[in-house]
């Protein structure tokens, strides 16, 4: 008998129902918590979404987001004159024209089944500044063949990947959705001052942006974040694209962005106090400065597609790219790793051999993190997976997070 777990497995359905109840806490009338689908409706949505994820459109994988609305007469900005029965084929056809992050395929009840009634466009979702427009309905996002994310009331409940699943809400959760920043940066905020915390959070947001771009490239790559003052060049065996001096383009864009934000806030304060000046219109309409930092982060991320590692400092100074380090080890001093995998329910924190962390790119990153204590490596694979790792000197192991990619949509 096959042990493959489909999205409609009873363990997934029971876990999702438990999440619904936990979030709603018996409050069935508040508009903050829209009515979730019945078990039958949930099965239909999951089945159709999973089947649609396996479809291709002109050779491209299918990606989309479908939301459930309990009101069959729900008004949508793009309301269909003739609703369509929910089917994998129509989901795949619509997906070709829609961005899975910016748009929603809206599904409503129709008798004992469901139908596609309209579309919603939410606009930009990954701006570095400001907040995104979100919906609280049950939402299923398909990111590729057999890859599903389930949200409700704005919270990530479940990630499913080709027969494996992990809950991120409720008593079954192993990773909360907001653990993405910790997984990428390995920061601890305990004992940090307000200013230090502000710098930490901004750097973590920058790492999220970089990691997302690394994944979009669908090309393997490694970003290595070194502590200040590390003599990394003597440990590099190859520096194919060596830089004559460290490049501070991204760091400078960050500084200008912070300066602009402070000035913008000051002018806003003056306006609220009735102090108008011609500079207000200029500052508020000049979003090029705000966009510059995000574009520089994406440029930095693209450098990771070169063979070797892209090496930066925590202040986003670029030290080099296409860098290879000597990772030869003696047998009596081999690097050991602890793997943290949200999909491995049986995983232990026992150290494992280096090979368990992944292929050559992952192994090289792990050994390099051990060689430079305090360094953090973010590794993207061609298959769309993302890992992060750091040396834990106290435990004498490299700690590696796997499948960080499915938490990036936060």
N, C-alpha and C positions, 0 to 999 in steps of 0.2 A: 504494500500500500504506500502511495506517495505521501511524503511528509510535508509537501509544499503547502504553505499557508496562504490562502486567498484573502482579499480584503474583507470578505463577508464571513470569515471564521467567527465562531461564537465568542472566542476570547476577545476579539476586536470589538464586536458588537456590544458585548457586556461591558467592556471597558469604556466605550464611548457613552453608553447610557449612564454609567456611573459618573462620568465627567459632566454630562448634562445636568444631572441631579445635583452634583456638588456645586456647580456654578450657579444654578438657579436657586438652590437652597429653599425650595418650596414656593418661591415667589413666581407665580405663574401669570400675574397680571402686568408686571412692570414691562414697559416697552424697551427697557435696557436689555432684557433677556428675551429675544424673539423665541417663539415656539419652535423647538427642534422637530425634526421629522420623526414619524413613527418608525418602529423597527422595520416594517415593510418598505416604507419610503426610503429609509437609510440603505437598505439592501439594494434597492433599485438604483439609487444614485451611485453607490460604490461599484456595483456591477457594471453599470454603463461607463463610468469614469475609467475603471480599470480596462475594460475592453477597448475604449477609445484610445487609451494610452498606448496600445499596441498597434494602432493604425499609423500609417504614414501618409503624408500629403506631398506628392511630387518628390518622394524620396526623403522628405524631412520628417523628423520625429514630431509627435504631437505634444503641445503644451497649452494648457488652458486652466481657467478657474470657473467652477460652477457653484452657484449659491442657491440655497433652498429658501423659498418664501412660503409661509403657511397660508397666506391670503391669495387665493386664485385670481382676485381682481386687483392685485397690487399694481399701482401705476409705475411704469418704468420710463426713463427718458427715451428709450428705444423700444417701444411696445410693439410686438408683432401683431399684424392684423389677423393672421391665422396662426395660432400657436401650433408648434410641432410636437408630436409624441417624442418623449425623451428616448434617444437612441445613440449608440456609439458612433454611427456614421455621421449624424448631424452634429454631434459634438466635435468630431474631427474636422468636419467641413468648416464650422464656425471658428475653430481654433486657428486655422490658417490665416484668418483676418484679424485676430485679436491678440493683444499682449496679455499673457497670463497674470501679470502683476497689475496692470492698469485697468483691465476690463473684466467684467463678470458676465457669465451666461446664466440667466435667471430662470430657475425652475420652480413651478408651482403645482399644487395638486390638481388632478382632473379625474374625478371619480375614484377608481381604485388604483390609478396609475399616476404618472407625472408627465408634464409637458414643458417644453421650452417656450417661455412666454415673452422674453425680451432680453435686452442687454443694458448694462450699466458701464459707463466709462468714468474712472476715478481720477485720471490724470497722473502726474508724476508721483512715483512712489519711493524713489531712492535719492531725493535731493539731500545734500549734506546738511542743509538748514531747514528748519521748520518741521511740521508734523505732516504725516500722510492722512488722507481721507480713507477711513476704513468702514467696513460693514460688520454688523454683529451677528448676521445670520450664519447658519451652518455653511461652511465653505470648504470645498474640496479642490485642491490645486494639483494638477498633473504636470510634472516636470520632465517626463520622459517615459520610456517603456517600463511600466510596472512601478512607477515612482509617484506616490500620492502623499499629500499633506492635508490633514483635516484640522480645521479651525472652527471655533464657536465662541461667540461673544468677544471676538478679537484675540482669543488665546489659542495657541498651538496645542492641540490635544494629542495628535498622533502623526508619526511619520511612518510610511510603509515603503519598502524597497524590495521588490521582487521576491516576496515570500517571507521577508523579515519585517518586524514592526517594533516600534518603541513608543511608549506613552510619555508625554511631556507635561501632563497635568494630572492631578489626583494622586491617590495612594500608589499607583503603579508607575509613577514617573521616575525615571532614572536621571534625566537631564531636563531641567526647566529650559524654556525657550530662550531666556535671557542669559543663559550660561555661555552663549556664543562668545561674548567679549572676554570672559575669563578663560575659555578654552583657547582663544587666539593669543591673548596677551600674557596669560599666567599671572596677572596682577592680583595682589591682595590689597584691599583698600583699608585694612585694619590699621589704625594709628596714623593715617594720612591727614595732613592739614587740608583745609578747604582749597587752597591754591594747588597743592599737589594732586588732590582728587580731581580738580578741574582739568589739569594737564593729563592725568591718567585717562579720564573719560574721553577726552578729545582724541588722544592717541588710539584708544580702543575703537572709537568710531572710524578713524582713518584706516585702521587695520581691517575692519569689516568691509569698507569700501574697496580696499586693495584686494582682499580675498575674493570678493564677489567678481571683480574684473578678471582675476586669475582664472576663475571657473568659466566665465563667459568665453574665454579664449579657446577652451577645449584643447589645451596644450599643457603638457606637464611643465612644472616649474617650481622653484623653491625661493622663498624669501627668507633671508636670515637677518634677524635683528640682534645686533651685537651691543653689549653695554659700552658706555663711554670709556675710552682709555685702553681698549684691548688692542694688542699688537697682532692684528689678524694677518698682515701681509707676509710675515715670516712663516706662517703655517699654510699659506696658499701654494699649491703645487703648480697651478695654472691660472693666469689672469689674462684671459683672451682679450677682454675689452677693458684694459686697465685705464684708470682715469689719472690725469696728471695731478689733479687736486680734487678733494671731495666736492661734490656738486650739491649746492644748497637751494636749488630751484624750488623744490617742494617745501622745504623748511621756510624759505622766504615767503612763499605763497601763503603758508599757514600764518606767519606773522602778520602779513598784510590783511589777511582775513580777520584776524583777531582785532587789529587796529581799526579796521572798518566797522566791525561789530560794536566796538566801544564808542566810536564816533556816532554811529547810527543811534545807539541807545541814548547817548547824551542829547542828540538833537530831538529825539522823540520826547525826552523829558522836558526840553525847552518848549516844544510845541504844546504839550499838555499844560504848561504854565503860561501860555499865551505869548511866548516869545518867538515870533516868526522871523525867518531869515531866508534869503535866496538860496542858501546852501542846502536847505532842507530838501527841496525838489531834486537837486543834483544828487545828493546822497541816496535818497530813497529810490531813485530811478536807475542808479548805476549798479546793476546786479552783476556786471562783468567781474568785479572783484570777488564777489561771493562764488561765482561759478568757476573762477580760476583755480581755487584750491582743489575742488573736486576733480577737475580735468587733469591737474598735475598728479593727483593720486592715481588716476587711471593710467597716465603715462608711465608712472613708476611701476605699476602692476604689469604692464605690457612687457617690460624689460625681463620679467621672470621667464618669458617664453624662450629665451636663449638657453643653450646648454650651460649647465653649471648653476651657481647660486647668485642671486641679486642680494647684495649686502648693504644694509642701512644701519643708521643709529636710531635710538628712540626719538630723536628730534626730527627724524625723516631726512637727515643728510644721507645722500647716496655715496657710498664708498667705492662701489664697483659692481659689475655684473659679468656673467660668464665666468664666475670664479669657481675653481675646484680646489678642495683642500685634501691634503694627504690623510687618508682615512685607514691606513694600514694599522692593524692591531696584532698584538701577540696573543697567543691562545690563552695564556694565564692571566690576561687582563682584558678580556673581551667585554664589550659593552652589553649590558643587560637592559631590557625594556619592560615597562609595565604598560599594558594596553588597556585603555578605557574606551569601550565600544558600547554604545547604547542599545545595539541590536543583539548583543551577546548576553543573554540572560544568565548564563552560567559562568561568565567571566570572573576570574579572581584577580586579586592584586598581586599575585605571585610573579616575580621577575621571569622573563622568558628570553630565549636566544634572540640575537639581533635580527635574524632572518624573519622573525614573526612580525616585525614592524612593517614589512613590505619589501618592494624591490630595491634596486640599486640606489635610486634617488632618495627613498626614505631611509635606507640604511646609512647613506652618506650624511644625511641631515642629522640623524641620531648621533653618530660618532662626532660630528662637528659640534653639536650642542654640548657633548661631554667635554670636548677639548676646550671650549670657551664657556666656562660656567657663567650663567646669567643670560646666555643667548637663547633666543626663541626662534624656531624654524616653522614656517607655514609651507606645507607641501601640497601642490595640486597635481592630480593625475589626469591623464588623457580621458579616462572613463568618467570624469566628472566628480570624483571624490576628493575630499579635502581633509588633511590631517595637520595637527600641530604638535609640537614636542619641545621639551625643555629638560635639562639635566637637573635631577634632584640629588644634591650632594649628600644630604643626610641619609637617604636610602640607598645611595650608590647605584642609581638606575636612571634611565631616561623615561620620563612619563610622556606617553603619546595618546592624544585624543584622536579617535577615528570618526569618520562620517560627520564632520563638522558642517559639511555643505548643506545639509537639510535644515540646519538652524539659522542659515544666513538670511532667511526671509523674515527678519524681526525688525 
